[in-house]
Each structure stands twice: as C-alpha cells, then as structure tokens.
Amino acid sequence: MSVPKLNVADVAGLARLSLTPDETTKFSSQLSQILAHMETLGQIGTGDVPEVVPPAQPALRKDIPTPSLTVEAALSNAPAQSNDLILVPKIVE
Amino acid sequence: MSSSGNWEAVIGLEVHVQLRTQTKMFCGCINQYGGAPNSQVCPVCLGMPGSLPAPNEEAIRRTILTGLMFGCRIANVARFDRKNYFYPDMPKNYQISQFDDPLCAGGAVGLDPFLFPKDLQETDEAKAKRSIRLTRIHLEEDVAKSFHYEERSGIDFNRAGTPLMEIVSEADLRTAGEAFAFLGSLRQVLLSGNVSDADMEKGQMRCDVNVSVRPVGQKEFGTKVELKNLNSISGVRRALVYEIARQIAAVEKGEAIQHETRRWDDEAGATFTMRTKEKAHDYRYFPEPDLLPVRTDQGLRAAAESGLPELPAALQDRLMRENGVTAYQASVLAADRILCTYYEKAALGTQHKAVVANWILNDFLATQPEPASSPVRPEFFGELADLVAGGTINSAQAKKVFAELMANPSSPKALVEKLGLAQISDASALGVYCDEAIAANPRSVEDYRAGKGNAINALKGFVMKKSQGKANPAQVDEILKAKLSA
C-alpha cells in the first residue's frame, strides 16, 4: 500500500507550530503511519452506497434576538482592552 | 476604456453582501450596525470553546431567495464547512462557510443599460444588455471589525458572526463600465427582494475584483491581480480603469504581471502592491461537524419562493407597457422601490399615467427628493393630470397649480379654485370674448379672411389676455373659426 506523502513542515507552518528538525523527522514518520492506517478505509468500495442525508430538515433557529453578554462579561477574559475593544498585537495583512 | 488597441481585460468579482436579519448567523445576538463595542456578543460569536452554532432560518431563506432572483440552481442539500486560518478578527480560528455544497450555483446578472455610468449609457457596451454568469452564492459568517493603532489592534466583535452572503461571478466582465453596471444591477435586485440594503459606502456590500489583460482573441487568461479596498461602485470603476491601463502599459513594455493583491487608493487614484501571492492559501476546508446538512426541499425553498418580488426587469417592462413611461423613466423607478411605490399610487386613479411620471420624475423629485416623507399625497398627481386632460386647466395653469402644490400641499381641485385658475370652457362666455376680439382687430380679421391662417393667432392672443389666461385654447380656436367663416 502506498504511503501518503505529508509535508510536515508545511502543515506545522499552517498550524503556527515551530518544530525542530528532529521533531519534523519524528512526526513525519509518525504521521505517515497514521495516514497509512487510515488508508485502509479506502479499500472499502463505497461507490454504490447512497449518501446519507438527514431525512428531515433539522429545526433551524428562528430569527428572534436573545440577550447578549454584558460588555464587562464579554471582556472579562481579554488580557488587554481599551475603550471596550479587545487589544491584540498589531496585525495588518 | 478597458482595451487600448489590441488588449482586452478579463474581470471577475467576488461580492460580499450583509443580509438584513434581526439576529446573527449562528446565535441570537442582534445583527445591527452601530452598537457600543462588544455589546452584541455571546459565547458563540466570541468563539468560546464548547459553544455550538444554531443556524438562522431567515438568513438561509434570504440566501435561497437571492439565488431564485438570479436564476441559480438551489441545492436540495447544502452543507456548511470550516475555512481554517488564523486572524485576530476570528477567534475560533475558522470561519463557518460553504465550500463543496453551497446553497446556490449558477445563475446570472443582466446588465441594465441605465445602470452603466452616465457617460457610457449611449455606447454599444451599455446597449448590449449582456448577461454575466454567476458561479455560486454561498452563506457564511462575517468576521469582527479591527481598528489599527500605533502598536496594537483593537477588536469589536459586534459584527462577528453576522450573516454574509458571498456572490461570485464568472470572469465574464470585460470593461470597467460593465463592472459598474454589474454591481448596480446586482444591488437593484437585492433591494427589490429586501435581502440587504447593499450600500457599498456603508460596508453592506463589499467587493473584491480579479482582473487580468490579454491580447484580443487569445483564449488563455493573463496573470490576474486582485484589487482590494474598493468602497463604492464608482470606486470599483475608477480602480479598474487605472489597473487595466497599468497592466496594458506593463505588458506592452514587455514586463510580466505579478500575481499579487493590490490596494486601491482612491485619493491617489492608483493601486499599490499589498502582498504578492507566492502560493495559494491553504484553508483546509472540511465539513462543519457541529451542523447538519440543510435540506432546502422541505419548506425552505417554498418559503423563499413565496417571497419572490417582481424583479426590476419585469417591473420596467410592465411600467413601459402598461403606463407608457419611457425606458429611462422605468429604469429610474425600478431602481428606487420607495419612489416606485409612490408613483404607482399616484398613477393608480388616472388614465394619464405617463403624464404623472413626468410630473414626479422631472418636477417633483427636484423639490422633494424624499417622496416617502413628502406631505404631497401621491393621489394629487393623478388628480392634476386629470384636470389638464379634462380641460379644466391648461398646461400653463397646471404649472402654477404644481408650484402651489409643492408650497402648500392640498388637493389640486381646491388649489385651482383658490388660485382662481379654472379654465373657461363655457361656450357663451368664450363667445363674448371672441366677438370682442373680432371687433377690436379688424385688420387681423381681414387678413384671415384673405387666406392668412396665422392671422387668427392675434385674435386668440386677445381672448387669452382678456380672460387672464383662463380661456380653453382649443375651444377658442373652434369658436373663432366658426365666427370668421360665418
């Protein structure tokens, strides 16, 4: 069975993780094993199996307002705040 | 404007539209602009661990309605997906959006010639009435609003989680004027369905533009550039005019176009590099495990269908066909629902519907731009048109009545009396004036009888003067001719 390729350095970058070269090598081999294991699922033919959709539309929420948090409560976990805004490091894309 | 010589532009738009709902997309916080910062938030829209989204039925209905208005295919089963990326305006680290199974696919936006910029309305590109294909319309949640300071950014989560529709066009647009007309036509339909207020200057409609250039006749697309910071429909046009010219100048000099995002600076009237796109974003979309697929075939689609409005194109056709208004007037009326409702009320009780359109669009709007709050009741226009058509007043008198109507709104019939304007159509009274005219102008009488038809005008003028402009001109003409040939 072919082992799917995974670029661990890229994935770590997307997840904002910094890995040492040793960790990159170690996780590459571990993740390859995990992916190879999951590949087993690909051996089952599912072409004829109809897609499962819910038999009925689950209840959706009516468009009716419910109370929000107080500003104090909303900001209570914010490490930094000013003028009721949550302050974060400056990020301008 | 898009093509200098042998080049043509290829333009595709991604338009984000804020839906008009009471509450947010996945929680019951109110969806309203302008609240005190972070006063319209809860664990769901703050992205707290353990909170669960509950989809807003009305937002889904309005998105389906939008799809129906643009002739999209409505998915029987639609799904939500997670779009993963890190940014402080989105604390869950993913945005709930739709990827593989959006609510609406396909469809098209017809370009209304009168929604091109004024200076292009008489051109072939406006008259072509092109139809621009849509790729898809999907529903997602908006992100929070950021304010950037010297060293930090501040975040207000009131906007986070509000319902946002993304409308994606095919790369069918070829000119800046077409992009302008596309956005205007799109907005007009959205307004007619009461889906959104869709005002770009208020951020209710936001637009990203993809644009490239290629030699005319070439099938392959050139390297595309994405434009951002476009805050008005005319800004989109100006940005495209600049960017298309920039790209053509570059390729003519043999320079390669960079695949990049450029920022439009409206004051400078130019675009500037924001970032180059070295590789495509990898958002790792996957199905949102907290939400079941949406079945539109069990009531949602039917509910949306029942809300289908008369679309602007159909409305324009009807007004031209049934009311006899011009194509331009029909387009002005269709572009403004409040004005159109006012006009339709005004025209309801009269046969002279085109005359009413003239009064309202040419004269009334000039003095009272907000018809909804005007003290002038719409029925007054129909009454005024009937007074002219019935011969009670002539068109010169109607102008006086109109001026009085604007100054002191009340029934035109009452105003005619108040101003002492009623036209004299009483044959015996007019006969007296005509006799006087004949007696006082022997020279004109002689000329007329000698075959100078125009000589009768002097007699008519005499009667009009004597009657202080109140004589019915058509009747005076008849009576004079009868008397002179006797």
Chai-1 contact restraints between the chains, C-beta under 6 A:
chainA,res_idxA,chainB,res_idxB,connection_type,confidence,min_distance_angstrom,max_distance_angstrom,comment,restraint_id
A,V53,B,V77,contact,1.0,0.0,6.0,A-B,restraint_1
A,V53,B,P293,contact,1.0,0.0,6.0,A-B,restraint_2
A,P54,B,L292,contact,1.0,0.0,6.0,A-B,restraint_3
A,Q57,B,R295,contact,1.0,0.0,6.0,A-B,restraint_4
A,Q57,B,Q298,contact,1.0,0.0,6.0,A-B,restraint_5
A,P58,B,L292,contact,1.0,0.0,6.0,A-B,restraint_6
A,L60,B,P55,contact,1.0,0.0,6.0,A-B,restraint_7
A,L60,B,E57,contact,1.0,0.0,6.0,A-B,restraint_8
A,R61,B,A54,contact,1.0,0.0,6.0,A-B,restraint_9
A,R61,B,N56,contact,1.0,0.0,6.0,A-B,restraint_10
A,D63,B,T21,contact,1.0,0.0,6.0,A-B,restraint_11
A,D63,B,Q22,contact,1.0,0.0,6.0,A-B,restraint_12
A,D63,B,T23,contact,1.0,0.0,6.0,A-B,restraint_13
A,D63,B,N56,contact,1.0,0.0,6.0,A-B,restraint_14
A,D63,B,E58,contact,1.0,0.0,6.0,A-B,restraint_15
A,P65,B,Q22,contact,1.0,0.0,6.0,A-B,restraint_16
A,P65,B,T23,contact,1.0,0.0,6.0,A-B,restraint_17
A,P65,B,G28,contact,1.0,0.0,6.0,A-B,restraint_18
A,P65,B,I30,contact,1.0,0.0,6.0,A-B,restraint_19
A,T66,B,G28,contact,1.0,0.0,6.0,A-B,restraint_20
A,S68,B,C29,contact,1.0,0.0,6.0,A-B,restraint_21
A,S68,B,Q40,contact,1.0,0.0,6.0,A-B,restraint_22
A,S68,B,V41,contact,1.0,0.0,6.0,A-B,restraint_23
A,S68,B,C42,contact,1.0,0.0,6.0,A-B,restraint_24
A,L69,B,V41,contact,1.0,0.0,6.0,A-B,restraint_25
A,L69,B,C42,contact,1.0,0.0,6.0,A-B,restraint_26
A,V71,B,N38,contact,1.0,0.0,6.0,A-B,restraint_27
A,V71,B,S39,contact,1.0,0.0,6.0,A-B,restraint_28
A,A74,B,N38,contact,1.0,0.0,6.0,A-B,restraint_29
A,A74,B,V41,contact,1.0,0.0,6.0,A-B,restraint_30
A,D84,B,P37,contact,1.0,0.0,6.0,A-B,restraint_31
A,D84,B,N38,contact,1.0,0.0,6.0,A-B,restraint_32
A,L85,B,P37,contact,1.0,0.0,6.0,A-B,restraint_33
A,L85,B,G154,contact,1.0,0.0,6.0,A-B,restraint_34
A,L85,B,I155,contact,1.0,0.0,6.0,A-B,restraint_35
A,L85,B,D156,contact,1.0,0.0,6.0,A-B,restraint_36
A,I86,B,I155,contact,1.0,0.0,6.0,A-B,restraint_37
A,L87,B,R152,contact,1.0,0.0,6.0,A-B,restraint_38
A,L87,B,G154,contact,1.0,0.0,6.0,A-B,restraint_39
A,V88,B,P88,contact,1.0,0.0,6.0,A-B,restraint_40
A,V88,B,S153,contact,1.0,0.0,6.0,A-B,restraint_41
A,K90,B,E151,contact,1.0,0.0,6.0,A-B,restraint_42
A,K90,B,R152,contact,1.0,0.0,6.0,A-B,restraint_43
A,K90,B,S153,contact,1.0,0.0,6.0,A-B,restraint_44
A,I91,B,P88,contact,1.0,0.0,6.0,A-B,restraint_45
A,V92,B,H148,contact,1.0,0.0,6.0,A-B,restraint_46
